[in-house]
Amino acid sequence: MKYFKKLIGNRIYLAPKGTTEEEIDKFTEWMNDFQVTDYIGRTNQITTYNGEKEYLENMINDDNSRNFNIIEIGTDKLIGTVGLEHFKWIERSAVLGIFIGDNDFRSKGYGTEAIKIILEYGFKYLNLHSIRLNLLSINERAHKCYLKCGFKDTGVSREQIFLNGKYYDKLHMDILENEFEGDYIKNKNV
């Protein structure tokens, strides 16, 4: 599969999301995997090929989001997705979303690298001031990753998420442009 290298890092690059058969197949597979969906709030949904195709088509045509595939450099393997959505241009804010769908690439720093690249893009190219996110309180791996990337805990919505017969807290985090440090995009000119 050929992907277009928009933002290049050390081990991955971020390519604009598309609607090829391969992408639809892979995302349909991941959206039916509890290891992915339990943490992104889509376990209760039934995801079909046609439904995921429509979802991806709507996503890539949404001017209020910037969504990318996470691709491993060298193999050009699709391993996940990262994006900024729900822009509020007056406040200069957006919401981060990410998951590593391929189990072989989890807990190996690929998500951290993707987040740092998208944060640099958001702050230095989209002129954002604040990037926020929400996560399930039992997702300790993601929480540690977000903290490592510079996010701060900003609050808790108690028992907001119903999953597998139990209620869980929803954690809120954000990072401000002056808290972000780093130079992670390798293919920029200036």
Salt bridges, closest charged atoms under 4 A:
GLU29 OE1 - LYS26 NZ 3.34
GLU52 OE1 - ARG42 NH2 3.29
ASP102 OD2 - LYS77 NZ 2.96
GLU113 OE1 - ARG11 NE 3.70
GLU120 OE2 - LYS188 NZ 2.23
ASP153 OD1 - HIS143 NE2 2.74
GLU177 OE2 - ARG92 NH2 2.84
GLU177 OE2 - HIS129 ND1 2.81
ASP183 OD1 - LYS188 NZ 2.14
